[in-house]
Amino acid sequence: MIAAWGCGTGCVSGAVIDARSGRVHFPKEFNALAVAYSNDEYADPLEYRKNSRMLILRGVPGTASDSDPDGESGTYYYEWRNEKFRLIRFVKNKD
């Protein structure tokens, strides 16, 4: 299960909650995910299904700390495995 909340204009944070154990995970990709709500391309910054390990993230994933550089804007496809996201594919936004 994914829980998400706003952290400011154009920003979403979140967590992954294990429905069986109740354990909560705060992956770095959900640390202030940058999104552009005014752009139709980012209508749904997080797309997932409760019966799947796949997450589609649209925007710029968060970072582990303020000292990490920002990533590229685009669509990121992740698989949730071993309590972390593994990047499967990245499609850069058209400029």
N, C-alpha and C positions, 0 to 999 in steps of 0.2 A: 504494500500500500504506500502511496506517495502523499505526503502532506506538503502543501505549498502556501506561502503567504507573501504579501507584498513587503518590500523593504525600502520603498521610496519610488519615485517616478521612474518607470522603465526598469524596475528591478524586482526580482523574485528570489526568495530563499526557500529552502525546503528540506525535507528529511524523508528517508525511507523507513517504513515501520514494518517489521516482520510480524505478520498477522498471527503466526503460530506462537512465537515466543514473547511478543510484545517489545522486543528490543528495538531501539531507535538508532538509526545511523544518520550521520550528517556528512555526506560525501562533499568533497571540495567543489564539485561541479555545481552544487546547489548553494554555494557561498556567494550570494549577490550575483545571480545570473542576470546579465544585461539583456533586456528586451526592448523593442520599440513598439509600443502598443498602437501608435498611430499608423503604422504600416500594416496593410492587410496581410503581408507575408508572415507577420508574427502574431496573427490572431490567436493562436494557441501555442504559447512558448513551450509547454510540456505536453507530450502526447504519450499515453500509456494505456495498457489494459491490465486489470487486476489479475488475470490468469496468464500473464506473460512476463518474461524477464527483460523485455526490450523497452527502452525509453528513447523517445525522439525529443531532442532538445533544440529549440530554434532561438538563436541569438548568440551570445558570447558566454560560455560557461564561466562560473565563478572560479576563483583561485584559492589556494590554501592560505594565502596571506596577502597583505597589501604590497609586499615587496615582489610578488610574482608578476610577470608581465601579462597584459591582457591577451586573450586568444583572438582568433579570427572570427568574424561574424559569419554564421552559416547554419546549416542543419547538421547536427551531430546525432549519430545513431549509436546507442550504447546497449550493452548487455550487462545485467546485474548478476555478478557471479563472485562467490567468495567474499561477500560483504563489501563489494566495491564495483564501480562502473568500469567496464572495459570498452574502449572505443572500437567500434566495428567499422564505421565509415564516416567520412566528413565530406559535405558538399558546400563549398564556399559560395556565399551570396554573390550575385552578379552586381557589379558596380554600376 
